[in-house]
Amino acid sequence: MKFNLTLNRDEDKVLIVECPSIPACVIQAQTREEALENIKDAIAACLQVRAELGLPLTVETYQVEVTA
């Protein structure tokens, strides 16, 4: 399965990576490489827990265009 991710640095320069299609699937890391490896483990764990709880594995996400 392929997932879209968001990567954002916080005020302490920590990289926050989130998988928007899996609620609460978020990790923190110092480097992009570490973050991308760790989010794979987090996604697998989140999918397993959601399956065990009988929840849908993912939620719908959309892209919208906004004129700024």
PQR file with spaces between the fields and no chain letter, atoms N, CA, C, O and H, PARSE charges and radii, in Angstrom:
ATOM       1  N    MET     1       0.845   -1.175    0.000 -0.4000 1.5000
ATOM       2  CA   MET     1       0.000    0.000    0.000 -0.0000 2.0000
ATOM       3  C    MET     1       0.892    1.242    0.000  0.5500 1.7000
ATOM       4  O    MET     1       1.970    1.243    0.594 -0.5500 1.4000
ATOM       5  N    LYS     2       0.438    2.274   -0.660 -0.4000 1.5000
ATOM       6  CA   LYS     2       1.162    3.541   -0.672 -0.0000 2.0000
ATOM       7  C    LYS     2       0.329    4.582    0.064  0.5500 1.7000
ATOM       8  O    LYS     2      -0.898    4.589   -0.035 -0.5500 1.4000
ATOM       9  H    LYS     2      -0.438    2.272   -1.142  0.4000 1.0000
ATOM      10  N    PHE     3       1.001    5.460    0.801 -0.4000 1.5000
ATOM      11  CA   PHE     3       0.333    6.492    1.578 -0.0000 2.0000
ATOM      12  C    PHE     3       0.993    7.844    1.338  0.5500 1.7000
ATOM      13  O    PHE     3       2.208    7.926    1.158 -0.5500 1.4000
ATOM      14  H    PHE     3       1.998    5.454    0.882  0.4000 1.0000
ATOM      15  N    ASN     4       0.196    8.891    1.337 -0.4000 1.5000
ATOM      16  CA   ASN     4       0.721   10.256    1.336 -0.0000 2.0000
ATOM      17  C    ASN     4       1.140   10.602    2.758  0.5500 1.7000
ATOM      18  O    ASN     4       0.532   10.150    3.728 -0.5500 1.4000
ATOM      19  H    ASN     4      -0.791    8.824    1.483  0.4000 1.0000
ATOM      20  N    LEU     5       2.179   11.405    2.864 -0.4000 1.5000
ATOM      21  CA   LEU     5       2.681   11.841    4.164 -0.0000 2.0000
ATOM      22  C    LEU     5       2.812   13.349    4.181  0.5500 1.7000
ATOM      23  O    LEU     5       2.970   13.980    3.136 -0.5500 1.4000
ATOM      24  H    LEU     5       2.673   11.773    2.076  0.4000 1.0000
ATOM      25  N    THR     6       2.745   13.925    5.376 -0.4000 1.5000
ATOM      26  CA   THR     6       3.101   15.327    5.548 -0.0000 2.0000
ATOM      27  C    THR     6       4.353   15.373    6.416  0.5500 1.7000
ATOM      28  O    THR     6       4.479   14.623    7.384 -0.5500 1.4000
ATOM      29  H    THR     6       2.617   13.412    6.225  0.4000 1.0000
ATOM      30  N    LEU     7       5.279   16.263    6.057 -0.4000 1.5000
ATOM      31  CA   LEU     7       6.506   16.467    6.825 -0.0000 2.0000
ATOM      32  C    LEU     7       6.575   17.935    7.203  0.5500 1.7000
ATOM      33  O    LEU     7       6.423   18.812    6.352 -0.5500 1.4000
ATOM      34  H    LEU     7       5.177   16.872    5.270  0.4000 1.0000
ATOM      35  N    ASN     8       6.802   18.195    8.466 -0.4000 1.5000
ATOM      36  CA   ASN     8       6.819   19.565    8.952 -0.0000 2.0000
ATOM      37  C    ASN     8       7.810   19.666   10.108  0.5500 1.7000
ATOM      38  O    ASN     8       7.857   18.782   10.963 -0.5500 1.4000
ATOM      39  H    ASN     8       6.925   17.482    9.157  0.4000 1.0000
ATOM      40  N    ARG     9       8.589   20.721   10.137 -0.4000 1.5000
ATOM      41  CA   ARG     9       9.497   20.960   11.265 -0.0000 2.0000
ATOM      42  C    ARG     9       8.799   21.848   12.290  0.5500 1.7000
ATOM      43  O    ARG     9       8.159   22.839   11.938 -0.5500 1.4000
ATOM      44  H    ARG     9       8.551   21.439    9.442  0.4000 1.0000
ATOM      45  N    ASP    10       8.930   21.479   13.564 -0.4000 1.5000
ATOM      46  CA   ASP    10       8.343   22.308   14.605 -0.0000 2.0000
ATOM      47  C    ASP    10       9.338   23.387   15.040  0.5500 1.7000
ATOM      48  O    ASP    10      10.419   23.516   14.465 -0.5500 1.4000
ATOM      49  H    ASP    10       9.450   20.674   13.851  0.4000 1.0000
ATOM      50  N    GLU    11       8.963   24.151   16.051 -0.4000 1.5000
ATOM      51  CA   GLU    11       9.804   25.278   16.480 -0.0000 2.0000
ATOM      52  C    GLU    11      11.155   24.829   17.041  0.5500 1.7000
ATOM      53  O    GLU    11      12.093   25.625   17.098 -0.5500 1.4000
ATOM      54  H    GLU    11       8.085   24.046   16.518  0.4000 1.0000
ATOM      55  N    ASP    12      11.266   23.560   17.455 -0.4000 1.5000
ATOM      56  CA   ASP    12      12.528   23.015   17.950 -0.0000 2.0000
ATOM      57  C    ASP    12      13.307   22.284   16.871  0.5500 1.7000
ATOM      58  O    ASP    12      14.284   21.596   17.168 -0.5500 1.4000
ATOM      59  H    ASP    12      10.505   22.914   17.409  0.4000 1.0000
ATOM      60  N    LYS    13      12.881   22.427   15.615 -0.4000 1.5000
ATOM      61  CA   LYS    13      13.527   21.807   14.455 -0.0000 2.0000
ATOM      62  C    LYS    13      13.351   20.281   14.408  0.5500 1.7000
ATOM      63  O    LYS    13      14.079   19.590   13.695 -0.5500 1.4000
ATOM      64  H    LYS    13      12.087   22.985   15.374  0.4000 1.0000
ATOM      65  N    VAL    14      12.389   19.766   15.166 -0.4000 1.5000
ATOM      66  CA   VAL    14      12.068   18.340   15.121 -0.0000 2.0000
ATOM      67  C    VAL    14      11.148   18.114   13.932  0.5500 1.7000
ATOM      68  O    VAL    14      10.214   18.883   13.708 -0.5500 1.4000
ATOM      69  H    VAL    14      11.798   20.327   15.746  0.4000 1.0000
ATOM      70  N    LEU    15      11.409   17.066   13.176 -0.4000 1.5000
ATOM      71  CA   LEU    15      10.605   16.745   12.011 -0.0000 2.0000
ATOM      72  C    LEU    15       9.391   15.933   12.454  0.5500 1.7000
ATOM      73  O    LEU    15       9.533   14.889   13.090 -0.5500 1.4000
ATOM      74  H    LEU    15      12.168   16.440   13.358  0.4000 1.0000
ATOM      75  N    ILE    16       8.202   16.419   12.114 -0.4000 1.5000
ATOM      76  CA   ILE    16       6.949   15.742   12.438 -0.0000 2.0000
ATOM      77  C    ILE    16       6.415   15.152   11.139  0.5500 1.7000
ATOM      78  O    ILE    16       6.220   15.870   10.158 -0.5500 1.4000
ATOM      79  H    ILE    16       8.087   17.267   11.597  0.4000 1.0000
ATOM      80  N    VAL    17       6.179   13.843   11.134 -0.4000 1.5000
ATOM      81  CA   VAL    17       5.665   13.176    9.944 -0.0000 2.0000
ATOM      82  C    VAL    17       4.320   12.559   10.305  0.5500 1.7000
ATOM      83  O    VAL    17       4.181   11.878   11.321 -0.5500 1.4000
ATOM      84  H    VAL    17       6.337   13.260   11.931  0.4000 1.0000
ATOM      85  N    GLU    18       3.341   12.810    9.455 -0.4000 1.5000
ATOM      86  CA   GLU    18       1.988   12.330    9.699 -0.0000 2.0000
ATOM      87  C    GLU    18       1.459   11.643    8.442  0.5500 1.7000
ATOM      88  O    GLU    18       1.762   12.044    7.318 -0.5500 1.4000
ATOM      89  H    GLU    18       3.454   13.362    8.630  0.4000 1.0000
ATOM      90  N    CYS    19       0.668   10.607    8.660 -0.4000 1.5000
ATOM      91  CA   CYS    19      -0.026    9.926    7.571 -0.0000 2.0000
ATOM      92  C    CYS    19      -1.504   10.320    7.691  0.5500 1.7000
ATOM      93  O    CYS    19      -2.233    9.725    8.484 -0.5500 1.4000
ATOM      94  H    CYS    19       0.422   10.281    9.573  0.4000 1.0000
ATOM      95  N    PRO    20      -1.952   11.310    6.918 -0.5600 1.5000
ATOM      96  CA   PRO    20      -3.306   11.845    7.085  0.2800 2.0000
ATOM      97  C    PRO    20      -4.435   10.827    6.903  0.5500 1.7000
ATOM      98  O    PRO    20      -5.518   11.009    7.458 -0.5500 1.4000
ATOM      99  N    SER    21      -4.202    9.773    6.143 -0.4000 1.5000
ATOM     100  CA   SER    21      -5.278    8.816    5.917 -0.0000 2.0000
ATOM     101  C    SER    21      -5.416    7.784    7.036  0.5500 1.7000
ATOM     102  O    SER    21      -6.317    6.946    7.003 -0.5500 1.4000
ATOM     103  H    SER    21      -3.322    9.625    5.691  0.4000 1.0000
ATOM     104  N    ILE    22      -4.515    7.845    8.032 -0.4000 1.5000
ATOM     105  CA   ILE    22      -4.616    6.964    9.199 -0.0000 2.0000
ATOM     106  C    ILE    22      -4.618    7.856   10.442  0.5500 1.7000
ATOM     107  O    ILE    22      -3.573    8.384   10.823 -0.5500 1.4000
ATOM     108  H    ILE    22      -3.783    8.526    8.058  0.4000 1.0000
ATOM     109  N    PRO    23      -5.773    8.029   11.075 -0.5600 1.5000
ATOM     110  CA   PRO    23      -5.863    8.915   12.238  0.2800 2.0000
ATOM     111  C    PRO    23      -4.830    8.561   13.318  0.5500 1.7000
ATOM     112  O    PRO    23      -4.636    7.391   13.647 -0.5500 1.4000
ATOM     113  N    ALA    24      -4.184    9.577   13.851 -0.4000 1.5000
ATOM     114  CA   ALA    24      -3.212    9.486   14.939 -0.0000 2.0000
ATOM     115  C    ALA    24      -1.915    8.783   14.554  0.5500 1.7000
ATOM     116  O    ALA    24      -1.155    8.380   15.435 -0.5500 1.4000
ATOM     117  H    ALA    24      -4.341   10.528   13.583  0.4000 1.0000
ATOM     118  N    CYS    25      -1.649    8.628   13.277 -0.4000 1.5000
ATOM     119  CA   CYS    25      -0.401    8.003   12.836 -0.0000 2.0000
ATOM     120  C    CYS    25       0.623    9.108   12.601  0.5500 1.7000
ATOM     121  O    CYS    25       0.704    9.685   11.517 -0.5500 1.4000
ATOM     122  H    CYS    25      -2.266    8.956   12.562  0.4000 1.0000
ATOM     123  N    VAL    26       1.403    9.387   13.648 -0.4000 1.5000
ATOM     124  CA   VAL    26       2.347   10.507   13.650 -0.0000 2.0000
ATOM     125  C    VAL    26       3.633   10.062   14.331  0.5500 1.7000
ATOM     126  O    VAL    26       3.597    9.335   15.324 -0.5500 1.4000
ATOM     127  H    VAL    26       1.337    8.918   14.529  0.4000 1.0000
ATOM     128  N    ILE    27       4.767   10.498   13.796 -0.4000 1.5000
ATOM     129  CA   ILE    27       6.051   10.246   14.455 -0.0000 2.0000
ATOM     130  C    ILE    27       6.878   11.522   14.450  0.5500 1.7000
ATOM     131  O    ILE    27       6.581   12.472   13.726 -0.5500 1.4000
ATOM     132  H    ILE    27       4.796   11.088   12.990  0.4000 1.0000
ATOM     133  N    GLN    28       7.926   11.526   15.275 -0.4000 1.5000
ATOM     134  CA   GLN    28       8.887   12.622   15.309 -0.0000 2.0000
ATOM     135  C    GLN    28      10.268   12.045   15.021  0.5500 1.7000
ATOM     136  O    GLN    28      10.552   10.902   15.377 -0.5500 1.4000
ATOM     137  H    GLN    28       8.168   10.754   15.863  0.4000 1.0000
ATOM     138  N    ALA    29      11.123   12.829   14.381 -0.4000 1.5000
ATOM     139  CA   ALA    29      12.486   12.386   14.077 -0.0000 2.0000
ATOM     140  C    ALA    29      13.377   13.599   13.892  0.5500 1.7000
ATOM     141  O    ALA    29      12.902   14.726   13.754 -0.5500 1.4000
ATOM     142  H    ALA    29      10.893   13.758   14.092  0.4000 1.0000
ATOM     143  N    GLN    30      14.665   13.350   13.892 -0.4000 1.5000
ATOM     144  CA   GLN    30      15.643   14.420   13.691 -0.0000 2.0000
ATOM     145  C    GLN    30      16.010   14.588   12.222  0.5500 1.7000
ATOM     146  O    GLN    30      16.302   15.698   11.776 -0.5500 1.4000
ATOM     147  H    GLN    30      15.051   12.434   14.004  0.4000 1.0000
ATOM     148  N    THR    31      15.998   13.486   11.467 -0.4000 1.5000
ATOM     149  CA   THR    31      16.389   13.554   10.059 -0.0000 2.0000
ATOM     150  C    THR    31      15.272   13.019    9.177  0.5500 1.7000
ATOM     151  O    THR    31      14.410   12.269    9.636 -0.5500 1.4000
ATOM     152  H    THR    31      15.762   12.585   11.829  0.4000 1.0000
ATOM     153  N    ARG    32      15.294   13.407    7.918 -0.4000 1.5000
ATOM     154  CA   ARG    32      14.301   12.937    6.948 -0.0000 2.0000
ATOM     155  C    ARG    32      14.404   11.411    6.778  0.5500 1.7000
ATOM     156  O    ARG    32      13.387   10.720    6.712 -0.5500 1.4000
ATOM     157  H    ARG    32      15.994   14.016    7.545  0.4000 1.0000
ATOM     158  N    GLU    33      15.621   10.901    6.710 -0.4000 1.5000
ATOM     159  CA   GLU    33      15.819    9.462    6.534 -0.0000 2.0000
ATOM     160  C    GLU    33      15.235    8.673    7.702  0.5500 1.7000
ATOM     161  O    GLU    33      14.540    7.676    7.506 -0.5500 1.4000
ATOM     162  H    GLU    33      16.447   11.461    6.764  0.4000 1.0000
ATOM     163  N    GLU    34      15.526    9.131    8.916 -0.4000 1.5000
ATOM     164  CA   GLU    34      14.989    8.491   10.120 -0.0000 2.0000
ATOM     165  C    GLU    34      13.466    8.567   10.127  0.5500 1.7000
ATOM     166  O    GLU    34      12.786    7.597   10.462 -0.5500 1.4000
ATOM     167  H    GLU    34      16.091    9.941    9.075  0.4000 1.0000
ATOM     168  N    ALA    35      12.943    9.723    9.756 -0.4000 1.5000
ATOM     169  CA   ALA    35      11.497    9.926    9.759 -0.0000 2.0000
ATOM     170  C    ALA    35      10.793    8.993    8.780  0.5500 1.7000
ATOM     171  O    ALA    35       9.786    8.374    9.125 -0.5500 1.4000
ATOM     172  H    ALA    35      13.494   10.511    9.484  0.4000 1.0000
ATOM     173  N    LEU    36      11.315    8.892    7.569 -0.4000 1.5000
ATOM     174  CA   LEU    36      10.675    8.062    6.555 -0.0000 2.0000
ATOM     175  C    LEU    36      10.752    6.582    6.912  0.5500 1.7000
ATOM     176  O    LEU    36       9.844    5.822    6.576 -0.5500 1.4000
ATOM     177  H    LEU    36      12.133    9.395    7.289  0.4000 1.0000
ATOM     178  N    GLU    37      11.806    6.166    7.577 -0.4000 1.5000
ATOM     179  CA   GLU    37      11.895    4.770    8.012 -0.0000 2.0000
ATOM     180  C    GLU    37      10.948    4.510    9.180  0.5500 1.7000
ATOM     181  O    GLU    37      10.256    3.492    9.207 -0.5500 1.4000
ATOM     182  H    GLU    37      12.544    6.784    7.849  0.4000 1.0000
ATOM     183  N    ASN    38      10.916    5.430   10.145 -0.4000 1.5000
ATOM     184  CA   ASN    38      10.066    5.247   11.328 -0.0000 2.0000
ATOM     185  C    ASN    38       8.575    5.302   11.001  0.5500 1.7000
ATOM     186  O    ASN    38       7.786    4.587   11.618 -0.5500 1.4000
ATOM     187  H    ASN    38      11.477    6.257   10.123  0.4000 1.0000
ATOM     188  N    ILE    39       8.179    6.135   10.043 -0.4000 1.5000
ATOM     189  CA   ILE    39       6.755    6.232    9.730 -0.0000 2.0000
ATOM     190  C    ILE    39       6.263    4.926    9.115  0.5500 1.7000
ATOM     191  O    ILE    39       5.094    4.578    9.276 -0.5500 1.4000
ATOM     192  H    ILE    39       8.820    6.716    9.541  0.4000 1.0000
ATOM     193  N    LYS    40       7.121    4.205    8.421 -0.4000 1.5000
ATOM     194  CA   LYS    40       6.716    2.901    7.870 -0.0000 2.0000
ATOM     195  C    LYS    40       6.317    1.946    8.992  0.5500 1.7000
ATOM     196  O    LYS    40       5.305    1.253    8.898 -0.5500 1.4000
ATOM     197  H    LYS    40       8.071    4.488    8.290  0.4000 1.0000
ATOM     198  N    ASP    41       7.126    1.917   10.061 -0.4000 1.5000
ATOM     199  CA   ASP    41       6.807    1.072   11.214 -0.0000 2.0000
ATOM     200  C    ASP    41       5.522    1.539   11.892  0.5500 1.7000
ATOM     201  O    ASP    41       4.695    0.724   12.304 -0.5500 1.4000
ATOM     202  H    ASP    41       7.949    2.481   10.138  0.4000 1.0000
ATOM     203  N    ALA    42       5.364    2.847   12.003 -0.4000 1.5000
ATOM     204  CA   ALA    42       4.162    3.404   12.639 -0.0000 2.0000
ATOM     205  C    ALA    42       2.914    3.071   11.831  0.5500 1.7000
ATOM     206  O    ALA    42       1.882    2.716   12.401 -0.5500 1.4000
ATOM     207  H    ALA    42       6.035    3.508   11.669  0.4000 1.0000
ATOM     208  N    ILE    43       3.000    3.181   10.517 -0.4000 1.5000
ATOM     209  CA   ILE    43       1.854    2.854    9.659 -0.0000 2.0000
ATOM     210  C    ILE    43       1.471    1.391    9.839  0.5500 1.7000
ATOM     211  O    ILE    43       0.291    1.079    9.998 -0.5500 1.4000
ATOM     212  H    ILE    43       3.838    3.469   10.054  0.4000 1.0000
ATOM     213  N    ALA    44       2.451    0.490    9.816 -0.4000 1.5000
ATOM     214  CA   ALA    44       2.166   -0.931    9.986 -0.0000 2.0000
ATOM     215  C    ALA    44       1.493   -1.192   11.328  0.5500 1.7000
ATOM     216  O    ALA    44       0.532   -1.959   11.402 -0.5500 1.4000
ATOM     217  H    ALA    44       3.410    0.744    9.687  0.4000 1.0000
ATOM     218  N    ALA    45       1.990   -0.559   12.390 -0.4000 1.5000
ATOM     219  CA   ALA    45       1.409   -0.747   13.720 -0.0000 2.0000
ATOM     220  C    ALA    45      -0.011   -0.185   13.791  0.5500 1.7000
ATOM     221  O    ALA    45      -0.903   -0.817   14.356 -0.5500 1.4000
ATOM     222  H    ALA    45       2.770    0.064   12.330  0.4000 1.0000
ATOM     223  N    CYS    46      -0.217    0.989   13.223 -0.4000 1.5000
ATOM     224  CA   CYS    46      -1.549    1.603   13.239 -0.0000 2.0000
ATOM     225  C    CYS    46      -2.553    0.758   12.464  0.5500 1.7000
ATOM     226  O    CYS    46      -3.687    0.580   12.908 -0.5500 1.4000
ATOM     227  H    CYS    46       0.508    1.502   12.763  0.4000 1.0000
ATOM     228  N    LEU    47      -2.147    0.241   11.319 -0.4000 1.5000
ATOM     229  CA   LEU    47      -3.044   -0.596   10.530 -0.0000 2.0000
ATOM     230  C    LEU    47      -3.411   -1.872   11.292  0.5500 1.7000
ATOM     231  O    LEU    47      -4.557   -2.318   11.243 -0.5500 1.4000
ATOM     232  H    LEU    47      -1.226    0.386   10.958  0.4000 1.0000
ATOM     233  N    GLN    48      -2.449   -2.450   11.988 -0.4000 1.5000
ATOM     234  CA   GLN    48      -2.713   -3.657   12.769 -0.0000 2.0000
ATOM     235  C    GLN    48      -3.715   -3.377   13.891  0.5500 1.7000
ATOM     236  O    GLN    48      -4.658   -4.143   14.088 -0.5500 1.4000
ATOM     237  H    GLN    48      -1.518   -2.088   12.028  0.4000 1.0000
ATOM     238  N    VAL    49      -3.512   -2.286   14.622 -0.4000 1.5000
ATOM     239  CA   VAL    49      -4.421   -1.940   15.719 -0.0000 2.0000
ATOM     240  C    VAL    49      -5.816   -1.642   15.191  0.5500 1.7000
ATOM     241  O    VAL    49      -6.806   -2.101   15.761 -0.5500 1.4000
ATOM     242  H    VAL    49      -2.746   -1.663   14.462  0.4000 1.0000
ATOM     243  N    ARG    50      -5.904   -0.879   14.111 -0.4000 1.5000
ATOM     244  CA   ARG    50      -7.217   -0.562   13.548 -0.0000 2.0000
ATOM     245  C    ARG    50      -7.934   -1.834   13.102  0.5500 1.7000
ATOM     246  O    ARG    50      -9.145   -1.954   13.291 -0.5500 1.4000
ATOM     247  H    ARG    50      -5.100   -0.506   13.648  0.4000 1.0000
ATOM     248  N    ALA    51      -7.211   -2.782   12.516 -0.4000 1.5000
ATOM     249  CA   ALA    51      -7.819   -4.054   12.097 -0.0000 2.0000
ATOM     250  C    ALA    51      -8.311   -4.835   13.310  0.5500 1.7000
ATOM     251  O    ALA    51      -9.412   -5.385   13.292 -0.5500 1.4000
ATOM     252  H    ALA    51      -6.228   -2.685   12.363  0.4000 1.0000
ATOM     253  N    GLU    52      -7.498   -4.884   14.362 -0.4000 1.5000
ATOM     254  CA   GLU    52      -7.890   -5.599   15.582 -0.0000 2.0000
ATOM     255  C    GLU    52      -9.133   -4.994   16.224  0.5500 1.7000
ATOM     256  O    GLU    52      -9.947   -5.709   16.808 -0.5500 1.4000
ATOM     257  H    GLU    52      -6.604   -4.437   14.377  0.4000 1.0000
ATOM     258  N    LEU    53      -9.277   -3.672   16.115 -0.4000 1.5000
ATOM     259  CA   LEU    53     -10.437   -2.984   16.695 -0.0000 2.0000
ATOM     260  C    LEU    53     -11.648   -2.995   15.771  0.5500 1.7000
ATOM     261  O    LEU    53     -12.723   -2.525   16.146 -0.5500 1.4000
ATOM     262  H    LEU    53      -8.615   -3.091   15.641  0.4000 1.0000
ATOM     263  N    GLY    54     -11.479   -3.524   14.581 -0.4000 1.5000
ATOM     264  CA   GLY    54     -12.580   -3.565   13.630 -0.0000 2.0000
ATOM     265  C    GLY    54     -12.869   -2.222   12.988  0.5500 1.7000
ATOM     266  O    GLY    54     -13.964   -1.999   12.473 -0.5500 1.4000
ATOM     267  H    GLY    54     -10.606   -3.906   14.277  0.4000 1.0000
ATOM     268  N    LEU    55     -11.896   -1.330   13.016 -0.4000 1.5000
ATOM     269  CA   LEU    55     -12.057   -0.012   12.403 -0.0000 2.0000
ATOM     270  C    LEU    55     -11.639   -0.068   10.947  0.5500 1.7000
ATOM     271  O    LEU    55     -10.851   -0.931   10.561 -0.5500 1.4000
ATOM     272  H    LEU    55     -11.006   -1.511   13.434  0.4000 1.0000
ATOM     273  N    PRO    56     -12.160    0.848   10.129 -0.5600 1.5000
ATOM     274  CA   PRO    56     -11.650    0.928    8.762  0.2800 2.0000
ATOM     275  C    PRO    56     -10.145    1.219    8.828  0.5500 1.7000
ATOM     276  O    PRO    56      -9.694    1.976    9.688 -0.5500 1.4000
ATOM     277  N    LEU    57      -9.383    0.623    7.928 -0.4000 1.5000
ATOM     278  CA   LEU    57      -7.936    0.813    7.974 -0.0000 2.0000
ATOM     279  C    LEU    57      -7.537    2.254    7.724  0.5500 1.7000
ATOM     280  O    LEU    57      -6.589    2.754    8.329 -0.5500 1.4000
ATOM     281  H    LEU    57      -9.749    0.008    7.229  0.4000 1.0000
ATOM     282  N    THR    58      -8.257    2.926    6.834 -0.4000 1.5000
ATOM     283  CA   THR    58      -7.928    4.313    6.510 -0.0000 2.0000
ATOM     284  C    THR    58      -9.200    5.148    6.468  0.5500 1.7000
ATOM     285  O    THR    58     -10.311    4.618    6.443 -0.5500 1.4000
ATOM     286  H    THR    58      -9.028    2.520    6.343  0.4000 1.0000
ATOM     287  N    VAL    59      -9.019    6.441    6.460 -0.4000 1.5000
ATOM     288  CA   VAL    59     -10.128    7.376    6.275 -0.0000 2.0000
ATOM     289  C    VAL    59      -9.911    8.082    4.940  0.5500 1.7000
ATOM     290  O    VAL    59      -8.794    8.128    4.423 -0.5500 1.4000
ATOM     291  H    VAL    59      -8.116    6.872    6.480  0.4000 1.0000
ATOM     292  N    GLU    60     -10.972    8.620    4.402 -0.4000 1.5000
ATOM     293  CA   GLU    60     -10.865    9.316    3.118 -0.0000 2.0000
ATOM     294  C    GLU    60     -10.123   10.644    3.288  0.5500 1.7000
ATOM     295  O    GLU    60     -10.326   11.362    4.267 -0.5500 1.4000
ATOM     296  H    GLU    60     -11.879    8.583    4.822  0.4000 1.0000
ATOM     297  N    THR    61      -9.279   10.947    2.338 -0.4000 1.5000
ATOM     298  CA   THR    61      -8.621   12.256    2.302 -0.0000 2.0000
ATOM     299  C    THR    61      -8.861   12.860    0.927  0.5500 1.7000
ATOM     300  O    THR    61      -9.022   12.139   -0.057 -0.5500 1.4000
ATOM     301  H    THR    61      -9.114   10.363    1.543  0.4000 1.0000
ATOM     302  N    TYR    62      -8.882   14.156    0.867 -0.4000 1.5000
ATOM     303  CA   TYR    62      -9.125   14.868   -0.377 -0.0000 2.0000
ATOM     304  C    TYR    62      -8.134   16.000   -0.511  0.5500 1.7000
ATOM     305  O    TYR    62      -7.563   16.471    0.472 -0.5500 1.4000
ATOM     306  H    TYR    62      -8.751   14.742    1.666  0.4000 1.0000
ATOM     307  N    GLN    63      -7.941   16.427   -1.736 -0.4000 1.5000
ATOM     308  CA   GLN    63      -7.183   17.636   -2.007 -0.0000 2.0000
ATOM     309  C    GLN    63      -8.157   18.659   -2.556  0.5500 1.7000
ATOM     310  O    GLN    63      -8.997   18.337   -3.397 -0.5500 1.4000
ATOM     311  H    GLN    63      -8.405   16.044   -2.535  0.4000 1.0000
ATOM     312  N    VAL    64      -8.048   19.880   -2.087 -0.4000 1.5000
ATOM     313  CA   VAL    64      -8.864   20.964   -2.612 -0.0000 2.0000
ATOM     314  C    VAL    64      -7.939   22.087   -3.030  0.5500 1.7000
ATOM     315  O    VAL    64      -6.831   22.221   -2.510 -0.5500 1.4000
ATOM     316  H    VAL    64      -7.366   20.142   -1.405  0.4000 1.0000
ATOM     317  N    GLU    65      -8.398   22.889   -3.967 -0.4000 1.5000
ATOM     318  CA   GLU    65      -7.611   24.022   -4.407 -0.0000 2.0000
ATOM     319  C    GLU    65      -8.191   25.295   -3.795  0.5500 1.7000
ATOM     320  O    GLU    65      -9.397   25.533   -3.864 -0.5500 1.4000
ATOM     321  H    GLU    65      -9.297   22.781   -4.389  0.4000 1.0000
ATOM     322  N    VAL    66      -7.337   26.095   -3.205 -0.4000 1.5000
ATOM     323  CA   VAL    66      -7.734   27.349   -2.575 -0.0000 2.0000
ATOM     324  C    VAL    66      -6.886   28.458   -3.160  0.5500 1.7000
ATOM     325  O    VAL    66      -5.662   28.337   -3.219 -0.5500 1.4000
ATOM     326  H    VAL    66      -6.358   25.901   -3.149  0.4000 1.0000
ATOM     327  N    THR    67      -7.510   29.523   -3.589 -0.4000 1.5000
ATOM     328  CA   THR    67      -6.777   30.668   -4.096 -0.0000 2.0000
ATOM     329  C    THR    67      -6.385   31.555   -2.939  0.5500 1.7000
ATOM     330  O    THR    67      -7.236   31.993   -2.165 -0.5500 1.4000
ATOM     331  H    THR    67      -8.504   29.621   -3.541  0.4000 1.0000
ATOM     332  N    ALA    68      -5.099   31.819   -2.818 -0.4000 1.5000
ATOM     333  CA   ALA    68      -4.616   32.645   -1.702 -0.0000 2.0000
ATOM     334  C    ALA    68      -4.353   34.057   -2.165  0.5500 1.7000
ATOM     335  O    ALA    68      -3.941   34.901   -1.369 -0.5500 1.4000
ATOM     336  H    ALA    68      -4.408   31.463   -3.446  0.4000 1.0000
